[in-house]
């Protein structure tokens, strides 16, 4: 036995097993619920992801833009909402909804990549610390051998 005994922190094993947190991991899994509640929660999560993926595409943004433009002639007729109201309520809201979701999806992807990189960095640092502990243990062994080889001082 050396001067120091390393006891790994329990979080190290749990962290290695779990891996980095990602956006997709945040979807509720309805664990602990039973029957209809479980189906309802999982079904809602599935539907929300699918609708968000559909609406959060540039294809949908262009389709909403075309839909809004198709309503422009009606908006410009006398007695109707007019250009400014059409522009702010139809064109901007419909089109920007999808564009903002696309932007959020890109940001979530970048966040997942940063999380993965941070996880790898932490794993590298942990590895280096464990190697450092091995190095120090080897030095402790040599120091103990040297100390035991020195004869006791005469008094």
N, C-alpha and C positions, 0 to 999 in steps of 0.2 A: 504494500500500500504506500502511496506517495504522500506528499505534503497536502495535496488537494485532491478531492474526489468530485468529479463533475456529475451533477444530477440534472439531466435535461428538463426543461420546463414542459409541462404537459401540453401546452398550447402548440408546441412544435409538431407533435404527431397529428393533432387535430387539424392544424393548418395544412399540413402536407396532404391529408386525406380530402379535405374540403376543396382546396384550390381557391383561385381568386373569385370574388363576387362579380357577377355580371348582371346586366339589366334584365335579361330573360329569367334570372333566378328570382326576381321580385314578384313574379306572377303568383297569385295565391293558389295553393295546391289543395285547399279544403281538407287538410289533414285534421283528424279528430272529429270531423262531422260525419254524419251518417245519412244514408238514404237520399231523400229529396234535397236536403240542404247541401249535401256534397255535390250532387248533380247540378244544382242551381248555381252554386259558386263556381265550379269548374266550367260550366257552360257559359256563364257570363264572362269569365276571364278569356275563354277561347274566342267568343264572339267579339269582345273588345279588341283583342289582338288582331283578328281578321279584318274588322272594320277599319281599325287604325292603319293596318298595312295597305288596305285598298284606298282609303281616303288620303293617306299620307304618301301618295305617289305623285310625281309630276304629271303623269298621264291624267290622273283625276283633276289636278289643278288646271290643266289645259281644257279638259272637258267642262269644268265649272266656268272657266273663262268664256268658252264658246256659248254655254247656256246663258250666262249673263249678257253677253253681246247680243244674243238672239232676242232678249227681252228689251233691248235699248229702243227699238222703234216704238214699241207700245208705251214705254216710259216717257218718250218725247212728245206724244200726242197731247193736244190741249186737254187740260183737266186731269192729267195723270201726274205721277210723282216728279217728273222732271229729271234733268241730267244729274244734278248734284246728289240728289237722294238716290238715284239709280246707281251712280258711281260708288257712293259710300256704302249703301246697303247691299247691293247685289254684286257688283264686280269685285270690290275689295274684300268683302266678307267671304264670298264663295271661293274666290281664288286664293286669298291669303290663308284660309283655313288649311288647305292642302299643303301649301308652300311651307307654312310654319311647322306642320307635322313632319314634312320631309327634313327640314332643318333640325328638328329635335331628334329624329332618327339618326342623322349623321352625327350629332353631338353625343348621342348615347353610344354609338359605335366607337367614337373616339374615346369616350370615357371607359368603355370596356377594354380598349387597347392600353390605355394608361394604367388601368387596374392590373392587367396582365403583366405589364412591364414592371410595375411596382412590386408585384408578387415575385417575379423573377429576381429583381434586385434584392429583395429581402431574403430569398432563398440563397442567393450568392453570398450575402453578408453572413448568414447563418453558417454556411459551409466554411467560410474563411474563419469564423470564430471557433468552430469546432476543430479546424486544423491548428489554429493557434493554441487551443487547449492541449492538443496532442504534443505540440512542440514544447510547451511549458512542462508537461508531464515528463517528457524525455529529459529536459534539463533538471527537473526535480530528482529524477532517478540518478543522474550523474552526480549531482550535488550530494545526495545521500551517500553514494559510494565514496566520494572524495572525503566527506566528513568522517565516515566510518574507518577510512584508511589512515587518518591522522591519529597518532598516538595521543592519549590524554596527557595533558600538561602536568608536570611534577610540581607539587606544592611544598 
